[in-house]
Structure formats: C-alpha cells, structure tokens
Amino acid sequence: MLYKQDDLEIAISTMHQENLEFLFKMFSNDSWKLHSILIVNQTLGIPLVSNYKNIRVLNIEEFGLSKSRNLILKQAKGKLILLSDDDVVFLPDFKTTIIEAFNSFMELDVIRFQFLKQGILAKNYPKESRSELNWFQILDTSSVELVLKTESIEKFNLSFDEDFGLGASFAMGEEAVFLADLKAKKGKLGFVPETILRHPNDTTGTKSTSKEIYQNQSAVFYRIFKQKYVLWILLKLFFDVKQHKIKVQQLKSLFSEAIKGKKAYVNHTKL
C-alpha cells in the first residue's frame, strides 16, 4: 500500500513554549494548519495548549532530547514520523518529497534526507540514493534528517538511548546510537538526496569545545563498537587533523580526553 500525505506526522521537540507562535517561522504561508503535528514541550512553567485539531501537545516536566524523542515514538499516530527541532524551516514541498521517497523505497525502515545551512547543503551528502549507509554516514547523521516508519519502530522495539543527546550525560550522538541499534536488529536505513528543510542554528557539536566533543564522541564509539572504540577515536583524530579542525599538537591531549569519556560512560552505566 502506497503512503499518502496524511500518513506523515511532524514530531517537534521543544522547551518552555507558552504559545504556538514558533510554528509560524517553521512553515511557510500558514501551512502548519495543513499538517499533522505532535509537539512535546518540556517545561516546568505554563503548559502549552493547542486548540487546533491537527496539533497535539504533550507537556512534560522531564528534560532531555532523547526523553522527548522516546515519548514521540510512543505517542505518534502517523505511519511516518518526521523528527524535528523547533528552529528548523521546512521547504514548501517537503511532505511530497518524503512521501515519494518512501513510496519509491518501500523496503526501508528509516530514510535520511538532506538539510540546508546558510543556503547550501549542510554536509557532504552522497550524490545518489542509497539503500544502505556505511558507518561514516551513520555517525554523521542528524536527527532532523530522519523520517521513520512507525511500524518499524514497533517491530524492532527501537528507542533512543537516554544517556545520549542534549540534556543527557553525553550531550550528542543519540542519532548514531539509535541508527546503530536499528542496524544491529537488521533494520534498513537508506538515504535519498532530497532537501526537506533549512536549519539556521548551530548544532550542539558546533557549539562544543574539542575536549567536550572527544569525550562525548568516545562514549558514542564505545556504546556502538565496544572494544573497537579506540580505532574510531584514531580515525576521528586523523580526519580532524586532515580537515584542519584540530592541530597536530592537540592529538595527545584529545586522545586522553577521549579515553576519559569512555571511562565516564562505563562508570555511568554501572550506576
């Protein structure tokens, strides 16, 4: 059975919202009225309320991006779930793009799309569609690029690891861990080179120091690759030097920070 536009639900994770005005910037020409939207608002203050039939709101007092995403996975009603932050801007034909992709690649459980930053593609994406992603592409995936099949989430009993993500013990990497779990359960993750949104703001990774990045990334590597995590630390160091993200003089200290991150993760999961 082919998917229809009404099968897509847009799931937005946000914090401390008291009204729906943030939606006006996310959707062009008041098109937010035409979409099925689920909002998880993490707040200790005034709850967010919706008087629109197409917009459901869940207010929770727990914080953490992965906690928000997991509530979305439990409460979503759409056959397809688009994971979104509250600061993205959707392109006019994003829904058509997503539906056509899933109807073209019916075997896929999750599809990764593209997004723009400052008017250009945010990353060095593959040029053609793919029915399988390698580890480098999985590790480079952002949550706002992902659209999930609800039936696949239930089939594989998937959830986000709440040790990872903004507001958690390790502030990044929740997408990679989620997709690694999907891969381990023989789920199918693909890529379609179509752009669905603009993301104007910096990500957690771009705001973090090199020390923080290596501590967090090492925990992600250990969670996914176990004892092979050191190889991935070395690969990251190599590519970061090659791409001039870090200096050769930083290699020793950043490797030490990575080992600290792995140890912190091990100690955390023992609690």
VENDA-V157760 format. One line per field, one symbol per residue. ss: DSSP state (H for helix, E for strand, C for the rest). phi: phi as a letter, one per 20 degrees, with the letter a starting at -180 (. if undefined). psi: psi as a letter, one per 30 degrees, with the letter a starting at -180 (. if undefined). Layout:
ss=???
phi=???
psi=???
This chain:
ss=CCCCHHHEEEEEEEECCCCCCHHHHHCHHHHHHHCEEEEEEECCCCCCCCCCCCEEEEEECCCCHHHHHHHHHHHCCCCEEEEECCCEEECCCHHHHHHHHHHHCCCCCEEEEEEEECCEECCCCCCCCECCCCHHHHHCCCHHHEEEEHHHHHHHCCCCCCCECCCCCECCCHHHHHHHHHHHCCCCEEEEEEEEEEECCCCHHHHCCHHHHHHHHHHHHHHHHHHHHHHHHHHHHHHHHHCCCCCHHHHHHHHHHHHHHHHHHHHHHHC
phi=.ffdfffededdebbledbeffffefcellfgfddecddddeaddffecdddfecdcdeceecpfffffffgffdfdffcdeeceedecffgdgffgffffffecffeecdeddcdclncgfbefgecfcebdefffffeedffedcdefffgffelebeffecogndfcfbnfffffffffffemfddcccfcedadcfefegffeefggfffffffffgffedlfeffgfffffgfffffemecdgfegffffffffffffffffffef
psi=kkkleffkkjjkklkhkflgfffeffkkhgfffflkkkkjjjlgbkkkkkgkffjkkjklfklkeeeeeeeeeefkflfkkjkklggljklegeeeeeeeeeffiffkekkkallkkhflkflillflkkgkkleeeefgkleffkkkkeeeeeefhklkjgfllkfaejglgeeeeeeeeeefggljkakkikkflkjflkleefflleeeeeeeeeeeeeeefbfgeeeeeeeeeeeeeeggflleffeeeeeeeeeeeeeeeeeeff.
